[in-house]
Amino acid sequence: MGLKETIKEMRELLEHMAQNLEKAAADNRAAAQRVRTATIRFAKIAKNYRKESIAAERKGAKSAKRAKRKK
């Protein structure tokens, strides 16, 4: 999965979590369970995002070094 897809997935999951958080605040037990489940999924996606963003930074740094060498 690419970095952009991971970001999109994180945004969508956060939107769903926000909706369910409002319901959970109104004492909806099912919504509270969905939020707890979503936080576990979000943690996994966040770890993946971190890995992909570091790889993208390193790739960008290598490209910048190559561009400097060509000059």
ChimeraX attribute file (.defattr): number of C-alpha atoms within 10 A of each C-alpha:
attribute: neighborCount
match mode: 1-to-1
recipient: residues
	/A:1	8
	/A:2	11
	/A:3	16
	/A:4	12
	/A:5	11
	/A:6	18
	/A:7	14
	/A:8	11
	/A:9	15
	/A:10	17
	/A:11	13
	/A:12	12
	/A:13	17
	/A:14	16
	/A:15	12
	/A:16	13
	/A:17	22
	/A:18	13
	/A:19	12
	/A:20	21
	/A:21	19
	/A:22	13
	/A:23	16
	/A:24	18
	/A:25	11
	/A:26	11
	/A:27	11
	/A:28	13
	/A:29	12
	/A:30	12
	/A:31	19
	/A:32	19
	/A:33	14
	/A:34	15
	/A:35	22
	/A:36	15
	/A:37	12
	/A:38	17
	/A:39	15
	/A:40	11
	/A:41	13
	/A:42	18
	/A:43	12
	/A:44	11
	/A:45	17
	/A:46	16
	/A:47	11
	/A:48	15
	/A:49	20
	/A:50	13
	/A:51	12
	/A:52	17
	/A:53	16
	/A:54	11
	/A:55	13
	/A:56	14
	/A:57	11
	/A:58	12
	/A:59	11
	/A:60	12
	/A:61	12
	/A:62	12
	/A:63	12
	/A:64	11
	/A:65	10
	/A:66	11
	/A:67	10
	/A:68	9
	/A:69	8
	/A:70	6
	/A:71	5
